[in-house]
């Protein structure tokens, strides 16, 4: 069962009550018998995973190495280039 926070409009008394989803909201302050309102808080949003930052959309340089190099390199691995150059 969720816990709801209430605040009294007359005495500014804040209190919490554990209530079910289908239960009616409280209307009377237990301290001064004034009218209470349910207090709502913003829910934090946490973005997890890739795709949320500008750097996540760029091509990863490790995927080029796994494919055997870029087209400018002719698809030749770095080790073969060093052997040819010697």
N, C-alpha and C positions, 0 to 999 in steps of 0.2 A: 504494500500500500504506500502511496506517495505521501510526502510531508509537505503541507502547504503553509505559507507564511501569511499572516494577517496583520493589519495595522488599524488601530482605532483612530477615527477622525477627531474625537474630542480630546483624549488624553495622550495620543501618539504612542500608546502602548503597543509593542510588537510581540507577537507570540506565534508559535507553530502548532499545528494539529496534524495528526496522522489520520487521513481520511481515504476512503475508497474513491474510485473514479466516479461512481454513480451517486455518491453522497452529495447532499446540498451544501453549498457554501455557508459558512457561519455568517450571522448577521448582527450578533450582539457581543460586545466586549465583555469578557469575564471580570474585568477590573472595575469599570465605571458604568456598564450597561449601555454604552454609546454604540453608534453604528460602526461596523468594521468593513474594510475592503481587503480583498485578497491582493497580495503584492506579487507582481510578476517580475522575474529577472531574465535578462537576455541569456541565451544559451551560447556558450563558446563553440566556435566552429574550428575544427582542426583538419587541415588538408594533409592527407598522407598519401604517399605514392608518387609516381612520376607524372609529369604533365602539368604541374601547377606553376612552374617557374619558366622564364624565358630561356634559360640555359637547357631545359629539358627537351626542347624541340630541335636542338641542333644535332647534326649527325655525329655520332661517337667515332673518334679516331681509331678505337680498338676494333671496330667492325671492318674498317678498311684493311687493317693488317690481317684479319682473319680471312678476307677475301683474296689475299695475295697481292695487295698493293693497289694504288690508284692507277687510272689509265695513263697518266703522265709518266709513271714509273714503268709502264709496260707490263705490269702484273708480275714482275720478277721480284722474288724475296730479296731482302737486304743482304743475306749471306752470299747469294749467287752473284750479286753486283760486285761485292768486294773481291770475290775470286776472279771475276772477269777483269777488274781493274788492276790486278797484280801482274 
